[in-house]
Amino acid sequence: MAGEGAVRSSAGGRGAPRWRYVARALLWLALLAFTAPGSDGTALAAPGRGSAAPAPKLDVPYEPSAPEVVERMLTLADVRPGDVVYDLGCGDGRIVIAAAKRGARAVGVDLDPQRIREARANARAAGVEEKVELREGDLFETDLGPATVVMLYLWPEVNLRLRPKLLRELRPGTRVVSHAHDMGDWEPQRTAVVGRARVFLWIIPERAPR
Ligand SMILES: C[S@@+](CC[C@H](N)C(=O)[O-])C[C@H]1O[C@@H](n2cnc3c(N)ncnc32)[C@H](O)[C@@H]1O
């Protein structure tokens, strides 16, 4: 039959069509398996991969200090070249960047990786990345030994928890400045008011109170 001949000739001979169909079907299956989402581990997020990392457990939520408060904190601490300024919970890096612009070296520590990414980008944009180190980490696990100035904008109970560490690790004469919150019965050396904000200064004494 003309019809049969046409089929045979297009299939390439007796017995061949079934093999061709099987081969094509296998080829399609292989292609589907190869391109299906998840087949190469990238199109689908594997458990634990590509999914967002768990949010860090912060002691204090993010809230930036206003620029005029930052400037007053630096002035109160008399930040100058030669200082090593630590901001514990540095947020977007505004305090360490402002300190670097005054000629100091500065270290910002924040538990939130998003803040550290922002701070690095901001330090780069401000042209002070050489003078600023930004670390993702817990302020309670940070060695404070090299600091000559420590900046804080935390919560009252976090200040109180931090107080023994400040007194233990900081050298006498180191300045500690806190935006908004005091240190309980550790009297500040000076207090300043900036708009509705208060800023406190302590100087680490020779013989630290506990
Ligand atoms: C109120 S914001 C102050 C930001 C910045 N210092 C400023 O004054 O603009 C507090 C910051 O502390 C960070 N933080 C909270 N708990 C922390 C911890 N245990 N270790 C390090 N950073 C922490 C938060 O992610 C947040 O960026």
The ligand as a Gaussian input file, in Angstrom:
#p B3LYP/6-31G(d) Opt

LIG

0 1
 C       19.873000      50.412000      68.263000
 S       20.880000      49.694000      66.984000
 C       22.270000      50.826000      67.023000
 C       22.988000      50.946000      65.670000
 C       24.159000      51.911000      65.661000
 N       25.096000      51.674000      66.744000
 C       23.677000      53.333000      65.732000
 O       23.779000      53.928000      66.841000
 O       23.193000      53.866000      64.716000
 C       21.482000      48.214000      67.810000
 C       22.268000      47.276000      66.906000
 O       22.773000      46.229000      67.711000
 C       22.762000      45.033000      66.964000
 N       22.803000      43.918000      67.927000
 C       21.819000      43.473000      68.747000
 N       22.260000      42.483000      69.535000
 C       23.573000      42.300000      69.223000
 C       24.593000      41.424000      69.723000
 N       24.388000      40.540000      70.718000
 N       25.821000      41.506000      69.176000
 C       26.069000      42.395000      68.186000
 N       25.150000      43.239000      67.673000
 C       23.915000      43.209000      68.190000
 C       21.496000      45.144000      66.129000
 O       21.563000      44.324000      64.989000
 C       21.463000      46.623000      65.791000
 O       22.083000      46.880000      64.560000

